[in-house]
């Protein structure tokens, strides 16, 4: 591996591992005591933004080292699956989640899962995981493996970390919330223990996700000069 990948590897590790270090209970408690809750959240956000920008700059300047090419089927698959990721992202962002930072009062009030949270209690992280996995498959070069592999690892491991942290909290609020949802998207619905109608998710949220998908689809080439539609990339 070329030394030219050092910056990308360092940035990815800083971004991924930093999330776990800062969210670890002892570290979070110590920093919250020093900075207060708002100060800690601001510091956390600044760290995440800074390291993510570093990741993107390092990714843009990393050399191209091909591993498995640029398979056309992966682009078609991404075009077909990204609407789901976009709806998960939009609906998850627009629905207050009791398990998210800043919404602890909802958990304390025993608010059950609502809308997209019945599909999965981690809609935003699953959206990122799908996005990263699809891009990882469609971009068979080493820099993409490091960048998108890091994002995929963070989202999947982050969900597990959050689950463990919530289960360790006193009381049974998390257990009740988790019983009304599922970790894997649609698992509870397939099992028959959860029922959800599109209207519960919110038609406006679903529409926002589909609009976001179209922005990604047609804006991708404009922003980073990489067409998403396979035929535009020269595939048959």
N, C-alpha and C positions, 0 to 999 in steps of 0.2 A: 504494500500500500504506500502510495506516494506521501511524502511529508506535506504536500499541498492540502491534504485532508485534515491536517492537525487542527486548524481553526474550526472547521465544521464539527469535528468530533468533540472538541472542547466546549463549543457553544451548545451542542445537543446535550452533552452530559450536564452542563450547568443548568440548562433549562429543565431537563427531566428530573435530575436528582434534587435540584433546588426546591421543586414543588414538594417532594416528600420530606425533605429536611425541615422546611418552614411549616409544614402542616403536622409534623410530629408533635404529639401532645406536650412533651417537656419543653421543646423549643418554642412552640406557640405560646405556652403559658408564660415562659420567661420574657419573650419579646412583648407580649401583651401587657405584662406588668411594667415593663420599661417604657413602652410607647403608648400604652392604652390601646383599646380595641381599634379605634379609628386609625391611629398611627400605624398599627401593625398591618391593617388591611391596605393602607396606602403604600407602605413599604413592600408588602407582598406583591401588589399590583405593579409597582415600579420595577421590581426585580423580574417579574414574569415578562413584562413588556420589553425591558432592556435585553434580556437573554434571548427572547424570541426574535427581536430585530437583529441581534448578533447572528443567530442561526440563519436567518434569511440572507443576510449579507454574505456570510461564509458559504452558504449553499450556491448563491449566484456566482461566486468567484471560484468555486471548486472545479477541478478539471473533470473532463468526461472520461469515465472508465467503464466501458460496456461490460455487462454481466450476462443478461439474457435478451438483449435487444428491446424492441418496442412493439410488442405483440398487438395486432389489430383487434383480436377478440377481447383483450383487456379494456380497450377503449370503448367498444360496444357495451361491454358489461358495466363499465363505469357510468356510461350515459343512461343505462337502464336502472341502475341502483341509486344513483345520486339524488333522484327525487325523494326517496325515502330519507336519506341523510339530511336533505334540506328541510323537509317537514319536521323531522326530529329536532333539528337545530332551531328552527323558527318557533315551533310550538313549545319546545323546552325553555327557550329564552323568554317567551311571552306568558308563561304559566309559573306563578310563584311556587317554588319547590321548598317544602319544609326542611329538606336535607341540605339545602344550599346555605352557604355563608350569608348571614344577614337575615335569614328567615327562621331562626331558631324558635321564635315565638309561635310560629305556626305548628311546629312539632310539639312544643309544650302544650299547645291547645288541642292536641290530638286531631288535627285536621287530616282527613283521609286523603289518599292519592286522588287527584282530579285529572280528567282529560288524558293528555299524553302520558302522565305518570302512571296510568293504568297499563299502558303499553310497556313501559319500562320506567323504573324510578331514576334512571340515569340517561335521559334523552340527549342531552348535550354531549356528554362524553361518548355515547354510542355514535352520534353524528360525526364526531371527530375521528373515532375509530374507523368507521366506514370510509370516510374521506381519505384517511391515511392509507388504509389497506388497498383501496381502489387505485390510488396514485402509486403505491408501491408496486402493484402488479403491472401497471401500465408503463412504468418508467424503469427499465432494467439496467440502470447504471448505479455505480457505487455511491455517488453523492445522494441519489434519491433513496437508496437503501438506508443510509445513515439518517437523513432528514425525516423521511416518512416513517421509517422504522422507529425512530425516537418518539415521534408523535403517537404512533400506534401503541408503543410500549407504555407511554405515559397515560393514555386514555384507559387502556385495559387494566393496568396495575393501579391506576388512580381509583377506578371503581372498586376494586378489591380492597384498597387501603381505606376508602371511605366507609365501605360496609363494615370492616373490622373496627374502625374507630367509633362508628355509631352504635354497634352492638356492645361496645365496652362502656358506653355511657350508662349512668344509673337510670333505673326505671324501665318501663316496657313500651315507651312511646315509639321507638324505632321498630320494635317487633310488630306492633299493630299496623304501622305504616307499611312495612315490608310485606305483611300478609295480604294487603290489598293491591299489591303490584307484583312485578317480577324483575329479576336481574337481567335476564336475556329478553330482548324485545319480543313481544307476542307470546312468550312462553306461558304465562298465566291464562291468556285467552285461549290458546290451543288446548291447555289442560282443562278448560271449562270452569275454572274457579273464579274467573274475572270476566265481566261483560263491559264492553265500552262501545258506544256509538260515535260515528264521526262528529255528530253535533256536540258531543261532550268535549271532544278535543277543541272544537271551535272551527267553524268553516273559514273564518277570517284568518286564523292561524295556519290552517292548511293552505289557504290561498297565498299567504305570505311566504310559506315554504316553497310553493311551486313557482312563485315569482322570483324568489331567491335562486332557485334552480336555473331558471331561464337567464338570469343575470350571470350566473356562473358559466352557463353553457355558451352564451354568445359573447360574454365579456372576457372570457379566458384568453382568446387570441389577441384582443386589444391590449390587455394588461401585460401579459408575459409572452406574447407572440407564439403561443402554442395552441393550435386548434383542438377542440375536444371532439367535434364530430368526425368520426373516422374517415368519411369520404373527403373531408377538407384536408385531411392529413395524407391523402394519397392511397388509402386502403381500399380494397375492393370488397 
